Amino acid sequence: MQESPWSPDTLVVTAGRPAAQPDAPLNTPIVPASTFHAGGAWEYAREGAPTTAALEDAIGTLEHGTATVFSSGMAAANAVMDLVPAGGLVVAPSAAYTGVAVRLRELADIGRIRLTIVDVDDTDRLRESCSGAALLWLESPTNPLLQVADLAACIAAGHDAGALVLVDNTFATPMLQQPLTIGADVVLHSVTKALSGHSDLLMGAIVCADSALTERVRTRRVLLGAAPSAFDCYLALRGLRSLALRISRAQDNAREITASLAHHPAVSRVRYPGWGTIAAIEFTGGVPFAEKLCDSVRLWVHATSLGGVESLLERRRRWPLESPVVPEDLVRLSFGIENAGDLWADLRSALDQLPGT
Ligand SMILES: *Cc1c(COP(=O)(O)O)cnc(C)c1O
C-alpha cells in the first residue's frame, strides 16, 4: 500500500475515491450486484465488489493496512477467532466487548480454544500469560471500564511469545490510535460505531499489514459468508467522511462534561482516560441512581451502542451477559456532537433530581 503524505483528517475526506477522470463520480456509487460478467476485477460479491472495495480502501488507508469489511463487528471478530489452530491459546482482556468475551468463552467451553483472561492495564501479568499463546486479543481503552493498555509493550509481549496480536480499535478510531503502526498484526473495528457514525447500519472491518494474513481473512469472509451490502458500504463511507470532525467535537464534549461530572455530589466515580469519546460513571446512590438517570434524561438517549452523532447512555449491567467485573451501577456515556452546554444541562438536571443531592 502506498503511504500518503496527508494527515488523517484530510485522508478521511479523500481516501477510497475512484480515479479522477472526466465524468467520473467523486465517490463510488452503490453497485447492487451479486455477480459480474466474467473476466474482470469482480466475480461474485461475497469475494469483493466496487462499493465494498471503496470503503475498504478508505479504512485501510486510515489504519495503514489492507481492510476487509464484514456484515458486523462480531462477524469480523469471528473471522479472526477462526484463524486460531485447534486447542490454541487465546489471551484476552477481562472486560473485552461483551460479544467477544462471551464468544471466546463459548469456544473455550467446547474445547475449540484455550482461554486466559488478563487485565490489559497489567502489562507484567499480561506478558507472563502470553507464553505459548496463538492469539493475543487486545482492546484499549476497554469497554466499558476504560482501562488503558501500554499498547506498544503488550504488542511486543505478544510477539515475543509468537502470538498473532489483534487490537480492537473501535473506541479510539484511527483518528486517535493506529495500532498497525506500533506493530499490531490485526486491527478490528465495529464500523457500526464511530467509523460510520450515524447509528444506521451494522458492519465490521479487519485491517492487516501483511498480505498473506489479509488473504486468510478474505477467505474467512468468502467461507463464513458475512459480506456487507453495497448500500451499507456506501452509507458507511459517506459517514466516514466526517469522522475527524465528529471525533474532535465529541472528544471536546467528553473532556468538558466529565470534568463537570466529577464535581457532582451524586457521582462517586468518573472513568475517563483523558482522551476519546467514551466515559463511564458510578453513583453515590448505586443502581437506583443509575436507572433514574437513564429514565430522566431528555437530550441524552437511553440506548445501547456508541460512536454515533447522538449522545447515548446506558447502565451496562442491564445486559445479562455483561461481565461481572463491571460495577452494577456503571453507566457508560457515548459523547455525540451536540452542544456541550445543552448536554451538560440535560445531565445535570437529571442528576439534580436524585434524592439527597
Ligand atoms: C460494538 C462492538 C463490537 C461488535 O460490533 P458489532 O458491529 O455490534 O457486531 C466489537 N468491539 C467493540 C469494542 C464494540 O464496541
The ligand as an SDF file (V2000), in Angstrom:
LIG
                    3D

 15 15  0  0  0  0  0  0  0  0999 V2000
  -19.9030   -2.9790   19.1630 C   0  0  0  0  0  0  0  0  0  0  0  0
  -18.5400   -3.5100   19.3620 C   0  0  0  0  0  0  0  0  0  0  0  0
  -18.1480   -4.7210   18.7620 C   0  0  0  0  0  0  0  0  0  0  0  0
  -19.0980   -5.5860   17.9510 C   0  0  0  0  0  0  0  0  0  0  0  0
  -19.5340   -4.9290   16.7820 O   0  0  0  0  0  0  0  0  0  0  0  0
  -20.9900   -5.1560   16.0990 P   0  0  0  0  0  0  0  0  0  0  0  0
  -20.9060   -4.2690   14.9100 O   0  0  0  0  0  0  0  0  0  0  0  0
  -22.0240   -4.7320   17.1110 O   0  0  0  0  0  0  0  0  0  0  0  0
  -21.1220   -6.5980   15.7590 O   0  0  0  0  0  0  0  0  0  0  0  0
  -16.8400   -5.1450   18.9630 C   0  0  0  0  0  0  0  0  0  0  0  0
  -15.9750   -4.4280   19.7250 N   0  0  0  0  0  0  0  0  0  0  0  0
  -16.3260   -3.2700   20.3210 C   0  0  0  0  0  0  0  0  0  0  0  0
  -15.3330   -2.5380   21.1590 C   0  0  0  0  0  0  0  0  0  0  0  0
  -17.6200   -2.7690   20.1640 C   0  0  0  0  0  0  0  0  0  0  0  0
  -17.9750   -1.6340   20.7710 O   0  0  0  0  0  0  0  0  0  0  0  0
  1  2  1  0
  2  3  1  0
  2 14  2  0
  3  4  1  0
  3 10  2  0
  4  5  1  0
  5  6  1  0
  6  7  2  0
  6  8  1  0
  6  9  1  0
 10 11  1  0
 11 12  2  0
 12 13  1  0
 12 14  1  0
 14 15  1  0
M  END
$$$$
